[in-house]
Each structure stands twice: as C-alpha cells, then as structure tokens.
Amino acid sequence: EVLQATRIQLERELSLEDVHHIRDLPAHNLLSL
C-alpha cells in the first residue's frame, strides 16, 4: 500500500508539472502531442 500511495503521489506531482509546462509553453506542448 505504501508503494502504491507513493506512486499515486508521484503521478499527481508529475501531472501538476505537466499542467505548468502546458501553461508556460502551450504551442510547444501541442507540438509534442
């Protein structure tokens, strides 16, 4: 359970970072999709 909770937390932090990158570089993000 600990590893699963940590993985969920890491994924949550990573998606938050992705959101920041989308806001900072919208055009670049659309190109990478």
A tleap script that builds the chain and sets N, CA, C and O, in Angstrom:
source leaprc.protein.ff14SB
mol = sequence {
  NGLU VAL LEU GLN ALA THR ARG ILE GLN LEU
  GLU ARG GLU LEU SER LEU GLU ASP VAL HIE
  HIE ILE ARG ASP LEU PRO ALA HIE ASN LEU
  LEU SER CLEU
}
set mol.1.N position { 0.832 -1.202 0.000 }
set mol.1.CA position { 0.000 0.000 0.000 }
set mol.1.C position { 0.867 1.252 0.000 }
set mol.1.O position { 0.516 2.256 -0.619 }
set mol.2.N position { 1.998 1.189 0.696 }
set mol.2.CA position { 2.868 2.368 0.763 }
set mol.2.C position { 3.411 2.700 -0.623 }
set mol.2.O position { 3.409 3.858 -1.040 }
set mol.3.N position { 3.875 1.672 -1.332 }
set mol.3.CA position { 4.427 1.916 -2.662 }
set mol.3.C position { 3.351 2.452 -3.596 }
set mol.3.O position { 3.610 3.347 -4.400 }
set mol.4.N position { 2.150 1.906 -3.490 }
set mol.4.CA position { 1.068 2.365 -4.361 }
set mol.4.C position { 0.730 3.823 -4.060 }
set mol.4.O position { 0.525 4.616 -4.979 }
set mol.5.N position { 0.671 4.178 -2.779 }
set mol.5.CA position { 0.361 5.556 -2.403 }
set mol.5.C position { 1.453 6.495 -2.903 }
set mol.5.O position { 1.165 7.593 -3.381 }
set mol.6.N position { 2.718 6.058 -2.790 }
set mol.6.CA position { 3.818 6.890 -3.273 }
set mol.6.C position { 3.720 7.074 -4.776 }
set mol.6.O position { 3.943 8.170 -5.290 }
set mol.7.N position { 3.386 6.000 -5.481 }
set mol.7.CA position { 3.264 6.095 -6.943 }
set mol.7.C position { 2.157 7.067 -7.318 }
set mol.7.O position { 2.315 7.874 -8.234 }
set mol.8.N position { 1.035 6.989 -6.609 }
set mol.8.CA position { -0.075 7.907 -6.896 }
set mol.8.C position { 0.360 9.346 -6.645 }
set mol.8.O position { 0.029 10.247 -7.415 }
set mol.9.N position { 1.111 9.557 -5.552 }
set mol.9.CA position { 1.561 10.917 -5.236 }
set mol.9.C position { 2.522 11.419 -6.313 }
set mol.9.O position { 2.436 12.574 -6.732 }
set mol.10.N position { 3.437 10.556 -6.764 }
set mol.10.CA position { 4.390 10.956 -7.794 }
set mol.10.C position { 3.662 11.275 -9.087 }
set mol.10.O position { 3.970 12.267 -9.748 }
set mol.11.N position { 2.698 10.439 -9.453 }
set mol.11.CA position { 1.945 10.701 -10.683 }
set mol.11.C position { 1.184 12.012 -10.563 }
set mol.11.O position { 1.072 12.771 -11.526 }
set mol.12.N position { 0.659 12.269 -9.358 }
set mol.12.CA position { -0.085 13.517 -9.152 }
set mol.12.C position { 0.853 14.708 -9.317 }
set mol.12.O position { 0.488 15.698 -9.951 }
set mol.13.N position { 2.063 14.622 -8.751 }
set mol.13.CA position { 3.026 15.722 -8.870 }
set mol.13.C position { 3.459 15.888 -10.325 }
set mol.13.O position { 3.629 17.010 -10.802 }
set mol.14.N position { 3.637 14.763 -11.030 }
set mol.14.CA position { 4.055 14.845 -12.424 }
set mol.14.C position { 2.975 15.507 -13.261 }
set mol.14.O position { 3.283 16.320 -14.132 }
set mol.15.N position { 1.712 15.174 -13.012 }
set mol.15.CA position { 0.668 15.810 -13.807 }
set mol.15.C position { 0.576 17.287 -13.486 }
set mol.15.O position { 0.253 18.087 -14.364 }
set mol.16.N position { 0.854 17.671 -12.246 }
set mol.16.CA position { 0.866 19.088 -11.912 }
set mol.16.C position { 1.981 19.788 -12.672 }
set mol.16.O position { 1.793 20.901 -13.163 }
set mol.17.N position { 3.148 19.143 -12.774 }
set mol.17.CA position { 4.247 19.731 -13.528 }
set mol.17.C position { 3.867 19.851 -14.997 }
set mol.17.O position { 4.202 20.842 -15.647 }
set mol.18.N position { 3.166 18.843 -15.527 }
set mol.18.CA position { 2.746 18.898 -16.924 }
set mol.18.C position { 1.809 20.079 -17.148 }
set mol.18.O position { 1.890 20.755 -18.174 }
set mol.19.N position { 0.923 20.326 -16.192 }
set mol.19.CA position { -0.006 21.453 -16.322 }
set mol.19.C position { 0.774 22.759 -16.380 }
set mol.19.O position { 0.451 23.643 -17.173 }
set mol.20.N position { 1.802 22.884 -15.541 }
set mol.20.CA position { 2.610 24.105 -15.547 }
set mol.20.C position { 3.316 24.255 -16.890 }
set mol.20.O position { 3.401 25.361 -17.424 }
set mol.21.N position { 3.823 23.152 -17.441 }
set mol.21.CA position { 4.506 23.226 -18.730 }
set mol.21.C position { 3.510 23.617 -19.818 }
set mol.21.O position { 3.852 24.370 -20.730 }
set mol.22.N position { 2.288 23.115 -19.729 }
set mol.22.CA position { 1.271 23.459 -20.728 }
set mol.22.C position { 0.990 24.959 -20.673 }
set mol.22.O position { 0.830 25.608 -21.707 }
set mol.23.N position { 0.931 25.498 -19.462 }
set mol.23.CA position { 0.645 26.930 -19.326 }
set mol.23.C position { 1.824 27.767 -19.815 }
set mol.23.O position { 1.639 28.829 -20.410 }
set mol.24.N position { 3.052 27.273 -19.555 }
set mol.24.CA position { 4.230 28.052 -19.926 }
set mol.24.C position { 4.517 27.949 -21.421 }
set mol.24.O position { 4.852 28.943 -22.065 }
set mol.25.N position { 4.383 26.740 -21.968 }
set mol.25.CA position { 4.704 26.541 -23.379 }
set mol.25.C position { 3.546 25.839 -24.080 }
set mol.25.O position { 3.674 24.668 -24.437 }
set mol.26.N position { 2.425 26.517 -24.285 }
set mol.26.CA position { 1.261 25.871 -24.903 }
set mol.26.C position { 1.552 25.383 -26.308 }
set mol.26.O position { 1.175 24.267 -26.664 }
set mol.27.N position { 2.219 26.201 -27.116 }
set mol.27.CA position { 2.500 25.811 -28.500 }
set mol.27.C position { 3.425 24.600 -28.531 }
set mol.27.O position { 3.194 23.653 -29.283 }
set mol.28.N position { 4.474 24.634 -27.710 }
set mol.28.CA position { 5.437 23.526 -27.689 }
set mol.28.C position { 4.744 22.256 -27.231 }
set mol.28.O position { 5.021 21.179 -27.759 }
set mol.29.N position { 3.834 22.364 -26.242 }
set mol.29.CA position { 3.139 21.177 -25.737 }
set mol.29.C position { 2.240 20.597 -26.821 }
set mol.29.O position { 2.181 19.380 -26.994 }
set mol.30.N position { 1.544 21.456 -27.545 }
set mol.30.CA position { 0.667 20.950 -28.610 }
set mol.30.C position { 1.488 20.236 -29.667 }
set mol.30.O position { 1.045 19.233 -30.226 }
set mol.31.N position { 2.694 20.749 -29.949 }
set mol.31.CA position { 3.546 20.104 -30.947 }
set mol.31.C position { 4.039 18.763 -30.437 }
set mol.31.O position { 4.197 17.823 -31.217 }
set mol.32.N position { 4.286 18.660 -29.126 }
set mol.32.CA position { 4.802 17.378 -28.616 }
set mol.32.C position { 3.699 16.336 -28.550 }
set mol.32.O position { 3.985 15.138 -28.545 }
set mol.33.N position { 2.432 16.770 -28.499 }
set mol.33.CA position { 1.339 15.796 -28.501 }
set mol.33.C position { 1.292 15.172 -29.880 }
set mol.33.O position { 0.451 14.312 -30.140 }
savepdb mol mol.pdb
quit
